[in-house]
Amino acid sequence: MFSAAVTDILEWAGWSPTRKVSMTRWVKALIDDGYTMVPEALRILENFGLLTIKPPPKAPGAVFRADELVFRPDDAALGESDAIGDWEKQLGVRLSPVAEHGGQGLLLVAEDGRVYLCFGALMWKMGETFEDALENTLIVVRREPERIPCID
C-alpha cells in the first residue's frame, strides 16, 4: 500500500491500515454546507479522520514543500463550498474536502479519485489517487504537483 518511509510517518501520527473513525458529525456539517461527499473521501476520512500528519522538512533544492495535513476538513472547508463549486465546474468533477493543508489549504478528493490542493483561487493536482498523492507530493516530495489554471 505505502512505502516504508510513508508508512513510518503515518504510523507515527497514529494511523494503521485497519483504523476506523466515525466522521458522521463532520460529514453532516460538510453536507449541510453544500458539499457532496464522494465515496473515496468517506473512505479516507474513516481511515485518516482526526489525524495530524507532519511530513519531513523540505528537501534541499525542492520547489514544493510538503506541509502538515489535518484530517478534520470542516476546519478549513466550512463556508468555502461556493468557491469549491467553481472549481468543480472548471474541472468537471465533484470535489470533497478531506483535510486542511498547512493551516490554509484544503485537500480535496474528486469523484474519480484524483487529489487536489486548493488555496482559494489556486489549485494543484497532487496525485491520481490518494495513495499516489501521499507517496509523491503530500508527505514525501518525489515530484512537483501539477498547477491547474486559475478560475476565469
C-alpha positions as CSV (number, residue, x, y, z in Angstrom):
1,M,0.0,0.0,0.0
2,F,2.6,2.6,1.1
3,S,6.4,2.7,1.1
4,A,8.2,2.1,4.3
5,A,9.1,5.8,4.6
6,V,5.5,7.0,4.3
7,T,4.2,4.1,6.5
8,D,6.5,5.2,9.3
9,I,5.3,8.8,9.1
10,L,1.7,7.7,9.0
11,E,2.1,5.3,11.9
12,W,3.9,8.0,14.0
13,A,0.7,10.1,13.5
14,G,-1.5,7.2,14.8
15,W,-2.6,5.7,11.6
16,S,-2.9,2.0,10.8
17,P,-4.5,0.2,7.8
18,T,-7.4,-1.0,10.0
19,R,-8.0,2.3,11.8
20,K,-11.7,3.4,11.6
21,V,-13.1,6.6,12.9
22,S,-16.7,7.8,12.8
23,M,-16.7,11.1,11.0
24,T,-20.5,11.3,10.9
25,R,-20.7,14.7,12.7
26,W,-18.1,16.3,10.4
27,V,-19.6,14.8,7.2
28,K,-23.0,16.0,8.1
29,A,-21.7,19.6,8.7
30,L,-20.0,19.5,5.3
31,I,-23.1,18.2,3.5
32,D,-25.2,20.8,5.3
33,D,-22.7,23.4,4.0
34,G,-23.3,22.3,0.4
35,Y,-20.6,19.7,-0.3
36,T,-21.2,16.3,-1.9
37,M,-19.1,13.7,-0.1
38,V,-17.9,11.2,-2.7
39,P,-17.2,7.5,-1.6
40,E,-13.4,7.8,-1.8
41,A,-13.5,10.9,0.5
42,L,-15.6,9.0,3.0
43,R,-13.2,6.0,2.9
44,I,-10.2,8.3,3.5
45,L,-11.9,10.1,6.4
46,E,-12.9,6.9,8.0
47,N,-9.3,5.7,8.0
48,F,-7.4,9.1,8.5
49,G,-10.0,11.2,10.2
50,L,-8.8,13.4,13.1
51,L,-5.1,12.6,12.4
52,T,-2.4,15.3,12.0
53,I,0.4,14.2,9.7
54,K,3.7,16.1,9.8
55,P,5.9,15.4,6.8
56,P,9.7,15.6,6.9
57,P,11.4,19.0,6.2
58,K,11.7,20.4,2.6
59,A,14.4,18.7,0.7
60,P,17.3,21.0,-0.5
61,G,16.5,22.4,-3.9
62,A,12.9,21.4,-3.9
63,V,10.4,24.0,-5.1
64,F,7.5,22.5,-3.3
65,R,7.5,21.6,0.4
66,A,5.1,19.1,1.9
67,D,3.1,20.6,4.9
68,E,1.1,19.4,7.8
69,L,-2.2,17.6,7.0
70,V,-5.0,17.8,9.5
71,F,-7.8,15.3,8.6
72,R,-10.6,17.3,10.1
73,P,-11.9,19.0,6.9
74,D,-14.6,21.1,8.5
75,D,-12.0,23.4,10.0
76,A,-10.9,24.6,6.5
77,A,-13.9,23.8,4.3
78,L,-17.0,25.2,6.0
79,G,-18.0,28.4,4.2
80,E,-16.0,27.5,1.1
81,S,-18.4,25.3,-0.8
82,D,-19.3,28.0,-3.3
83,A,-15.6,28.6,-4.2
84,I,-15.1,24.8,-4.4
85,G,-18.2,24.6,-6.6
86,D,-16.5,26.9,-9.1
87,W,-13.5,24.5,-9.2
88,E,-15.9,21.6,-9.7
89,K,-17.4,23.3,-12.8
90,Q,-13.9,24.0,-14.2
91,L,-12.7,20.5,-13.6
92,G,-15.9,18.7,-14.4
93,V,-15.9,16.6,-11.3
94,R,-17.3,16.6,-7.8
95,L,-14.8,17.5,-5.0
96,S,-15.0,16.5,-1.4
97,P,-12.8,18.0,1.4
98,V,-10.8,15.6,3.4
99,A,-8.0,17.6,5.2
100,E,-6.6,21.0,5.9
101,H,-3.1,21.6,4.4
102,G,-0.6,23.9,6.1
103,G,-3.3,25.7,8.0
104,Q,-4.5,27.4,4.8
105,G,-5.1,25.0,2.0
106,L,-7.9,22.5,1.5
107,L,-7.2,18.9,0.4
108,L,-9.9,17.7,-1.9
109,V,-10.7,14.3,-3.4
110,A,-12.6,14.1,-6.7
111,E,-15.2,11.6,-7.6
112,D,-12.7,9.9,-10.0
113,G,-10.2,9.6,-7.2
114,R,-7.8,12.4,-8.1
115,V,-6.5,14.5,-5.3
116,Y,-6.3,18.3,-5.4
117,L,-5.0,21.0,-3.1
118,C,-6.9,24.3,-3.2
119,F,-5.7,27.7,-1.8
120,G,-8.7,29.9,-2.8
121,A,-8.0,30.8,-6.5
122,L,-5.0,28.5,-6.7
123,M,-5.3,24.8,-7.4
124,W,-2.8,21.9,-7.8
125,K,-3.4,18.3,-8.8
126,M,-1.4,16.3,-6.2
127,G,-2.0,12.8,-7.5
128,E,-4.1,10.4,-9.5
129,T,-5.1,8.7,-6.2
130,F,-4.9,9.4,-2.5
131,E,-2.1,6.9,-2.1
132,D,-0.2,8.4,-5.1
133,A,-0.6,11.9,-3.6
134,L,0.7,10.8,-0.1
135,E,3.6,9.0,-1.7
136,N,4.7,11.6,-4.2
137,T,3.6,15.1,-3.2
138,L,2.0,15.4,0.2
139,I,4.3,13.5,2.5
140,V,7.4,12.7,0.5
141,V,8.0,15.1,-2.4
142,R,9.2,13.0,-5.3
143,R,7.6,15.2,-7.9
144,E,6.1,18.7,-8.2
145,P,2.3,18.9,-8.2
146,E,0.6,19.9,-11.4
147,R,-0.7,23.5,-11.3
148,I,-4.3,23.9,-12.5
149,P,-5.0,27.2,-14.4
150,C,-6.9,29.8,-12.4
151,I,-10.6,30.1,-12.4
152,D,-11.9,32.6,-15.1
